[in-house]
Amino acid sequence: NVQALAKADQYFYQLIQIPNVARRLECMIFRRRLDLDIADVRPELRIVRTAAMELRESAKLKKLLQLVLAVGNALNASSFRGGAHGFRLDALLKLKETKTARAGSDCPTLLHYLARLMGRADPSLITFIDDLPHLEAAARVSVQTVLASITSVTAGYESVQTAVKDIDTSAVASASDDRFSAVMKVRWLK
């Protein structure tokens, strides 16, 4: 007799009568946490997107990269690498490592030489970083953390969709006034 049980036991008895209760609770927990999870990752995504737009739209950066390409082509003119139409971004890291053969040069690395050349060709290029105010903040964003958050949200979303579909097609849900599927479906439309 259920009525003879304590209130807490009656509650748990009623709870275990719900079909797929564990799966439903997981879905409800995911639903409650979803806004928080998205709110955690949204600012980082916004910063990265803003920095990417700044990079794409910076005329000074474009001119600077064209200058790097021209210098690279001039240095490699006699090899198969000369006349390139572009370069990999990791090549930029080599600019500070490429040293001059001349001792006592006032441009000890290719990076120093490019800075001097840039100052002569177009002095406004030296301030190219001013076109990229969000770049430093975007560089601090942990790509692994953002991807893990997105993967977690995506997996949770897919799990909820599968659970809703399974519960929706079950005979118990269609034979009763079970509103779980309807409530969970409405949530995703917002």
C-alpha positions in Angstrom: 0.0 0.0 0.0 1.6 3.3 -1.2 -0.4 5.4 1.2 1.3 3.7 4.2 4.7 4.9 3.0 6.3 8.1 4.3 5.9 11.2 2.1 9.5 11.0 0.7 9.0 7.3 -0.2 5.6 8.1 -1.8 7.4 10.7 -3.9 10.1 8.3 -5.0 7.5 5.6 -5.7 5.6 8.1 -8.0 8.9 9.0 -9.6 9.9 5.5 -10.6 6.5 5.1 -12.2 7.4 7.6 -14.9 8.7 5.8 -18.0 12.3 6.5 -18.9 12.7 8.7 -15.8 16.5 8.7 -15.8 16.6 9.8 -19.5 14.0 12.4 -18.9 15.9 13.8 -15.9 19.1 14.0 -18.0 17.3 15.9 -20.6 15.8 18.3 -18.1 19.2 18.9 -16.5 20.7 19.6 -19.9 17.9 22.0 -20.7 18.5 23.9 -17.4 22.3 24.1 -18.1 22.1 24.9 -21.8 21.7 28.7 -21.4 24.6 28.8 -18.9 26.8 26.7 -21.2 26.1 28.9 -24.2 26.6 32.0 -22.1 30.0 30.8 -21.1 31.2 30.3 -24.6 29.4 33.1 -26.4 31.8 35.9 -25.4 34.8 34.0 -26.5 33.2 33.2 -29.8 32.2 36.8 -30.3 35.8 38.0 -29.6 37.3 35.5 -32.0 34.7 36.4 -34.7 35.4 40.2 -34.2 39.1 39.6 -34.4 38.7 37.5 -37.6 36.7 40.3 -39.2 39.3 42.9 -38.2 42.0 40.7 -39.8 40.0 40.2 -42.9 39.2 43.9 -43.3 42.6 45.4 -42.4 44.0 47.1 -45.5 47.3 47.7 -43.6 47.7 44.0 -42.8 47.0 43.1 -46.4 49.7 45.5 -47.6 52.1 44.1 -45.0 51.5 40.5 -46.1 52.0 41.6 -49.7 55.3 43.1 -48.7 56.3 39.9 -46.9 55.4 37.9 -50.0 57.4 40.3 -52.3 60.5 40.0 -50.0 60.1 36.2 -49.9 59.9 36.0 -53.7 62.9 38.3 -54.1 65.0 36.1 -51.7 63.8 32.9 -53.5 64.0 34.3 -57.0 66.6 31.8 -58.1 64.9 28.8 -56.6 61.6 26.9 -57.3 60.0 28.9 -54.5 60.4 32.2 -56.2 57.3 33.7 -57.9 55.0 32.3 -55.2 51.4 33.6 -55.1 51.2 33.1 -51.3 52.8 31.6 -48.3 51.8 29.6 -45.2 51.2 31.7 -42.1 53.7 29.6 -40.2 56.3 31.1 -42.5 55.8 34.4 -40.6 57.4 32.8 -37.5 60.6 32.2 -39.5 61.1 35.9 -40.1 62.6 36.4 -36.7 64.8 33.3 -37.1 66.2 34.2 -40.5 69.5 36.0 -39.8 71.6 38.1 -42.1 75.0 36.8 -43.3 76.6 40.2 -42.9 78.2 40.7 -39.5 77.4 44.0 -37.8 74.3 44.6 -39.9 71.8 47.0 -38.4 69.1 44.5 -39.6 70.2 41.2 -37.8 67.0 39.3 -38.9 64.6 39.3 -41.8 62.0 40.7 -39.4 64.1 43.8 -38.7 64.7 44.2 -42.4 61.0 44.0 -43.1 60.2 46.6 -40.4 62.7 49.0 -42.0 61.4 48.3 -45.5 57.9 48.8 -44.3 58.8 52.1 -42.7 60.3 53.3 -46.1 57.5 51.8 -48.3 54.5 53.0 -46.3 55.1 54.4 -42.8 51.4 54.0 -41.9 51.9 50.2 -42.1 53.9 50.3 -38.8 50.6 51.0 -37.0 48.8 48.1 -38.6 48.1 46.6 -35.1 45.9 49.6 -34.4 43.4 48.1 -36.9 43.2 44.9 -34.8 42.1 45.9 -31.3 40.5 42.5 -30.5 43.5 40.4 -31.7 45.2 40.1 -28.3 42.0 39.0 -26.6 41.3 36.5 -29.3 44.8 35.1 -29.0 44.1 34.3 -25.3 40.9 32.3 -26.1 41.6 28.6 -25.6 40.4 26.9 -28.8 40.4 23.5 -27.0 38.1 24.8 -24.3 35.7 26.4 -26.8 35.6 23.3 -29.0 35.0 21.1 -25.9 32.1 23.3 -24.8 30.6 23.3 -28.3 31.1 19.5 -28.6 29.4 19.0 -25.2 26.4 21.2 -26.1 26.1 19.5 -29.5 26.2 16.0 -28.0 23.7 17.0 -25.3 21.4 18.5 -27.9 21.6 15.3 -30.0 20.9 13.2 -26.9 17.8 15.2 -26.1 16.6 15.0 -29.6 17.0 11.2 -29.6 15.3 10.9 -26.2 12.4 13.1 -27.3 12.0 11.1 -30.5 12.1 7.8 -28.6 9.7 8.9 -25.9 7.4 10.5 -28.5 7.1 7.2 -30.4 6.7 5.0 -27.3 3.2 3.6 -26.7 3.1 5.0 -23.2 3.6 8.6 -24.4 0.9 8.4 -27.0 -1.6 6.7 -24.7 -1.3 9.2 -21.9 -1.2 12.9 -21.3 2.6 12.8 -21.3 3.8 16.4 -22.2 7.5 15.7 -22.0 8.1 15.7 -25.8 5.9 18.8 -26.4 7.7 20.8 -23.7 11.2 19.7 -24.8 10.4 20.5 -28.5 9.2 24.0 -27.7 12.4 24.7 -25.8 14.5 24.3 -29.0 12.4 26.7 -31.0 13.4 29.7 -28.8 
